[in-house]
């Protein structure tokens, strides 16, 4: 009797406003064999966000306790707030054969790939810096100084994203999703040979 097929671990990284959340939400809606790993953060909850759906909102003290207890597969301080991926749900989902999508920054992506070498790393580029700025403003979640702080990270994110094995310009959501699914299927096909 063969062991059940392990799920894929897929990291989608992009600059803030790059469209990761929108793409992930659409993949999960279309494909019930995919699950989204809800990250933890100390960032204040935005008006439209729900705890446990958008993020697990933790106090800084709770998060730091989790770091010391080894709770997080990866964690990072970004814009003064802590973000991290809870290890246990990832381990459980992948071992049960479910495909897991992670929405994390490039530093976290590198850490996940170091812990799980079979991780599929995909970086989403915005069509342009101007479009990225427009998207950040359009979502209305940040003031202008916060937008500029997010944009200031883009050169570092792009440099690290350039080293990801898979890179997609996220201009059209349908094209982006099709490209992501094609990448994932190519890995799954290799694993079955």
N, C-alpha and C positions, 0 to 999 in steps of 0.2 A: 504494500500500500504506500503510495507516494505521499510526501508531505504536501499540504495545501500551498498553492502558489502565493508567494509573498507579494504584497502590494508595492507599488512604486512610490517613491518619495520624490516630489517635484517641488523645487524652489523657484518661485517667480520673484525676481528682484527688479526694481525700477526706482527712479527717483520719485519722491513724493509728488503725486499728481500725474504719475506715468500711466495710470490705468490698471494697476495690478488688481485692486479690489473688484473693479467692474468685471474684468476678465474672469477672475476666479468665481465670482458669484454666478456668472453665466455658465461656466463649465459645470459647476455643481448642479445648477438647475437642469441642465441638459443630460448630465451623466450621473445617475445615482451610484455608480461604482466609485465615484470620487467624493472625498470628504475634505472639508476645509479645517485646517488647524488654526484654532482661535488663539492668537497670541495674548500674552499678558502685558500690561503696561501700567506705569504710574502716571501717565498723561491724564489730565482731566478729561472726563467724558464730555463729548460734544452733545448738543441738544438732541440730535437725531439718533444717537447711538444707544444701544442696549447692551448691558453687561452680559457676557457670555455669548453674544452674537457677533458683535464687532470686535470686542476685546474682553479679556478678563481684567477689570479695573482693580488694581491693588494699590494699597498705600505703599510708600517707599519702604517702610519698615517690613511689611509683608513680603515685598519683592526681595529685599536684601536677605531676609531669612531664607527664602527659597533658593537664593544663590548659594548660601552657606550649606544648605541641605542637599545641594546637587539636583534640585528640581528641574533646572533648565538645561535643555540640550544646547542652547546658545542664548546669549543675552548681550545687549549693547545699550550704551547710553547715547541717545540721539536727541539733539536740541534740548538737553537738560532733563529729559525723561528717560526712564528705563523701559526697555522692550525685551521680551524673551519668549522662547518656545518651550512649553511644558513637555518634558521628555516622555512621561507615561502614556498619554493618549497617542503619541506618535508610534511608540513601540507596539502598543496594542493593535492599532489600526493596521499597520504594515504586516504584523504577524498573522492577522486575520484575513489578509489578502485584499484589504481596501487600499485604494490609491489615495495618497494624502498630498494636498496642495498647501504649500507654505508661502505666505506673503511676508517676506523678510528682506532686510537690506543686504547689500553685498557683503558686508563683514559677517553677518549671521549666516549667509549662504556659504561662505568659505568654511565656517566652523561646522555647519551641518555636513558638508561634503567631506570634511576631515573625519567626522565621526561615522558617517555612512557613505563610503566611497561609491556606492551604486546610485547616489542621489543624482537626479537630472537637474542641472542648473540652467535656467533660462533667464536672460536679461531682456527687459522691455525698454527700448529707447522711445522717447517722445519724438514726434516728427521734426520738431525744432525746439530751441530754447524759448522762442516766443510763444509757441503753442503750449509748452509746459507752463510758462508764466500765466497764460490765459486760462488754462485748466485750473491752476491753483486759485486764481481770483474767482473763477466761476463757481467753484464749490462753496465759496463764502465761509470757510471754516477758520480762516486765519486773517489777522490784520497784515498790513503791508510789511511790517518789520519781520513777522514770522515767515511770510512768503519769501522775503529776501534771504533769511537764514536757510530756508529749505533749498533755494536756488544756489546758495553758496556751496552746498555739498555736492552739487551736480558734477563738477569736474572729477572729484574723487570717485563718485559712484560710477561715472562713465568709464574712467580708467580701469576700475576693477571689473565692471561689466564687460568691458572689451576682452577680458580673459575668460569669461564664461564660455563653455563650449557651444552654447546656443544663444543667438541674439536675434531679436525681432524688433522692427520699427512698428510701434503700436499706433497705426494711423486709422485703421479700419478694424473694428472689433471682430467681424466675421472672418476676415483674413487672418487676424492674430490668433483666434481660437483654432482655426483650421491648422495653422502652422504648429501651434503647441500640441494639438492632438496627434499630428503626424510625427512629431519628435517623440512623444511618449510611446506611440505604437511601435516605432522603430526599435526602441529599447525593449519593449515587451516581446517583440518578435525575436530579437537576439537572445533573450532569456529563455525562450522556449525551444531553442535549437539544441 
